[in-house]
Amino acid sequence: MIPTLFLAIGGLFFWLVFRAHTSQEIQGRGWGFSTRTYQRESEPVWYWVTFASYLVCAVWATAFGVLAALRMLSSK
């Protein structure tokens, strides 16, 4: 259950990074339900900060998912 959850979260963040790379704009999520859209040309700093944050979340969530799956498989 836990590996699946982390891998799904990692996949979601990788999808957000992929969409940002292909469309040149990224949606930043704020507290609550607010969202902001940053375009690479008009707001490059916020675009790259959000891009890097999503990429870090994707890598960490995927790594935790893989490690949890390996631990679950090795304990059996």
Beta strands, then each sheet from edge to edge (+ up, - down):
strand 1: 25-29
strand 2: 35-39
sheet 1: 1+ 2-
end
